Amino acid sequence: MPESGGNMANYAIMRCKKLTGMGSVASALQHCYRERETPNANAERTPENYCSVSKSTDQAMGRVRELLPEKRRKDAVLAVEYVMTASPEWWKEATPRQQAEFFARSEQWLEKKYGKDRVVAAVVHRDEATPHLSAFVVPLTQDGRLSAKEFIGGRSKMREDQSTYAESVKKLGLERGIEGSRATHQTVQHYYESINRGTRSQVSISPEALEPRVLRKGIFTKDVEDQAAIAKRLSHAVND
């Protein structure tokens, strides 16, 4: 299995985001399936992406509609989007088989937590800076209630999720970040600075940190940085 250089550990990284409103869910899925322009993705590598469960936004939205109860609060969380990955250095050393097992174990963790039928989309992205799994689940309880709070509400539950997720991929040479530490939330500026200096990044970042910043949000759409704006921002960061 991949081994970290020196005493540097490789971490399992998992983030989630609540989505309310069908428009928000559909927009996030379109980004996930590359059905809309994705500036932070390398179009030449997009064919390397692959998905399970649903093959498109339409299929995934169909599964969402099938699961949603007729009676629900207007502000209910309809889906939870997950991004699951590992330290950038781990990907450089992991074999194709180990990488495939990482994605499989990540999806299995979600199925165990929510129920297999609640996972409506799972897409492996290899066209961004760090490979990762993007997944969408409907937080539907066994008694048919929509309750994101029951699944991910509260800091203690979130800490528990981080621990159990890390445990599920531990055999691949990954470990949980230190509880209470902000080390795994390194900014994209410092991350790129360390790369440009030719040094190993001392901490890991989430895939979301590599994406363009949102400039303005609409009801169903949002404007994000274009490639020129991203390059300018990162250039300033590296030279600071």
C-alpha positions in Angstrom: 0.0 0.0 0.0 1.1 3.6 -0.5 3.5 4.8 2.2 4.0 8.5 3.1 7.5 10.0 2.8 9.1 10.6 6.2 6.6 10.9 8.9 3.9 12.6 6.8 0.6 10.8 7.0 -1.9 10.4 4.2 -5.5 11.3 5.2 -8.9 10.2 4.2 -11.0 13.3 3.3 -14.7 13.5 3.3 -17.0 16.6 3.0 -20.7 17.0 2.6 -23.1 19.7 1.6 -26.9 19.9 2.2 -29.0 20.7 -0.9 -32.5 22.2 -0.6 -34.8 22.8 -3.6 -35.0 20.6 -6.7 -33.1 23.3 -8.7 -30.1 23.2 -6.4 -30.0 19.4 -6.6 -30.3 19.4 -10.4 -27.6 22.1 -10.8 -25.2 20.2 -8.6 -25.8 17.0 -10.5 -25.3 18.7 -13.9 -21.9 19.8 -12.6 -21.2 16.3 -11.4 -22.1 14.7 -14.7 -20.3 17.4 -16.7 -23.5 18.3 -18.4 -22.6 22.0 -17.9 -19.4 23.9 -18.4 -16.9 23.0 -15.6 -13.9 25.4 -15.8 -12.0 23.5 -13.1 -12.1 20.2 -15.0 -9.7 19.1 -17.7 -11.9 18.2 -20.7 -9.3 15.9 -22.2 -9.5 13.7 -19.1 -13.3 13.8 -18.6 -13.7 10.5 -20.5 -11.8 8.9 -17.6 -14.6 9.7 -15.3 -17.1 6.9 -14.5 -20.3 6.6 -12.7 -22.5 4.0 -10.9 -26.1 4.0 -9.9 -27.3 6.7 -12.3 -25.8 7.6 -15.6 -27.1 11.1 -16.0 -28.8 14.0 -14.2 -32.2 12.9 -15.5 -31.8 9.4 -14.1 -30.5 10.7 -10.8 -33.4 13.2 -10.5 -35.8 10.5 -11.3 -34.5 8.4 -8.4 -34.7 11.5 -6.1 -38.4 12.0 -7.1 -39.2 8.4 -6.4 -37.7 8.6 -2.9 -39.1 12.0 -1.8 -42.2 11.8 0.4 -45.2 13.8 -0.8 -45.5 15.6 2.4 -42.4 17.5 3.4 -41.3 20.9 4.7 -40.6 23.6 2.1 -37.1 24.1 3.5 -36.4 20.3 3.8 -32.9 19.1 2.7 -33.7 17.0 -0.4 -30.2 15.6 -0.9 -26.8 15.6 0.6 -23.8 15.9 -1.7 -20.6 14.1 -0.7 -17.0 14.6 -1.9 -14.6 11.8 -0.8 -10.9 11.7 -1.5 -7.5 11.3 0.0 -4.3 13.3 0.4 -2.8 14.3 -3.0 0.4 12.4 -2.3 -1.5 9.2 -1.7 -2.9 9.3 -5.3 0.7 9.5 -6.7 1.7 6.3 -5.1 -1.5 4.2 -5.1 -1.9 1.5 -7.7 -5.0 1.4 -10.0 -6.4 -1.5 -7.9 -5.9 0.5 -4.7 -7.6 3.5 -6.2 -10.5 1.4 -7.4 -10.9 -0.1 -3.9 -10.8 3.4 -2.3 -13.8 4.4 -4.5 -15.6 1.2 -3.8 -15.1 1.4 0.0 -16.3 5.0 -0.1 -19.5 4.2 -1.8 -20.0 1.2 0.5 -19.7 3.5 3.5 -22.5 5.7 2.1 -24.7 2.7 1.4 -24.2 1.4 5.0 -25.0 4.8 6.5 -28.0 5.7 4.4 -29.1 2.5 2.7 -28.2 1.4 -0.8 -31.3 2.7 -2.4 -30.8 6.2 -0.9 -27.6 6.7 -2.9 -28.9 8.2 -6.1 -25.6 9.1 -7.8 -21.9 8.2 -7.5 -19.4 9.6 -9.9 -15.6 9.2 -9.9 -13.9 12.3 -11.2 -10.4 12.0 -12.6 -10.5 15.2 -14.6 -9.7 17.5 -11.7 -6.5 18.2 -9.7 -7.2 15.4 -7.2 -9.3 12.3 -8.0 -12.4 12.0 -5.9 -15.8 10.5 -5.6 -18.8 12.8 -5.8 -22.0 11.2 -4.5 -25.6 12.3 -3.8 -27.9 10.7 -1.2 -31.4 11.3 -0.2 -31.6 11.6 3.7 -34.7 9.4 4.0 -35.1 7.7 7.4 -36.4 4.1 7.7 -39.8 5.4 8.6 -40.0 7.6 5.5 -39.0 11.0 6.9 -36.6 13.4 5.2 -34.1 14.2 8.0 -30.6 15.4 7.2 -30.3 16.2 10.8 -30.8 12.6 11.8 -27.9 11.6 9.6 -25.4 14.4 9.8 -26.7 16.9 12.4 -24.5 18.0 15.2 -20.7 18.1 15.6 -20.6 14.8 17.5 -22.3 13.0 14.6 -20.0 14.6 12.1 -16.9 13.7 14.1 -18.2 10.1 14.3 -18.7 10.0 10.5 -15.2 11.2 9.9 -13.9 8.5 12.2 -15.9 5.6 10.7 -15.2 6.7 7.2 -11.4 6.9 7.9 -11.7 3.4 9.4 -13.3 2.1 6.3 -10.3 3.0 4.1 -7.6 2.5 6.8 -6.3 -0.7 5.1 -5.3 1.4 2.1 -2.8 3.4 4.1 -5.1 6.3 5.1 -5.9 7.7 8.4 -8.2 10.2 10.0 -7.1 13.8 10.5 -6.5 15.0 14.0 -9.8 15.9 15.7 -10.1 19.6 16.2 -7.2 20.4 13.9 -7.5 22.7 10.9 -4.5 21.1 9.3 -6.5 19.3 6.6 -8.2 22.6 5.6 -5.1 24.1 4.0 -6.0 26.9 1.6 -5.7 26.4 -2.2 -3.2 29.3 -2.3 -0.7 27.6 0.1 -1.3 24.2 -1.7 -0.3 25.6 -5.1 2.5 27.6 -3.5 4.0 24.4 -2.1 3.7 22.7 -5.5 5.4 25.5 -7.4 8.2 25.4 -4.9 8.7 21.8 -5.7 8.0 20.7 -2.2 5.6 18.1 -0.7 2.4 19.7 0.6 2.5 19.2 4.4 -1.3 18.9 4.7 -4.2 17.9 2.5 -7.1 19.8 1.1 -10.6 19.0 0.0 -11.4 18.8 -3.7 -13.9 21.7 -3.3 -11.0 24.0 -2.4 -9.6 23.5 -5.9 -12.8 24.7 -7.6 -13.5 28.2 -8.9 -14.9 30.7 -6.3 -18.5 31.6 -6.6 -18.8 35.3 -7.6 -22.6 35.6 -7.6 -25.5 33.3 -6.8 -28.9 33.3 -8.5 -31.9 31.2 -7.7 -31.0 28.3 -10.0 -27.6 29.4 -11.3 -24.3 30.8 -10.1 -21.4 32.7 -11.7 -18.0 31.4 -11.0 -14.4 32.5 -11.7 -13.2 31.8 -15.2 -9.8 30.3 -15.9 -8.1 33.7 -16.3 -9.5 34.9 -12.9 -8.3 31.7 -11.2 -4.8 32.0 -12.7 -4.6 35.6 -11.6 -5.7 34.7 -8.0 -3.2 31.8 -7.8 -0.4 33.9 -9.2 -0.9 36.5 -6.5 -1.0 33.8 -3.9 2.2 32.2 -5.0 4.1 35.5 -5.1 2.9 36.7 -1.7 
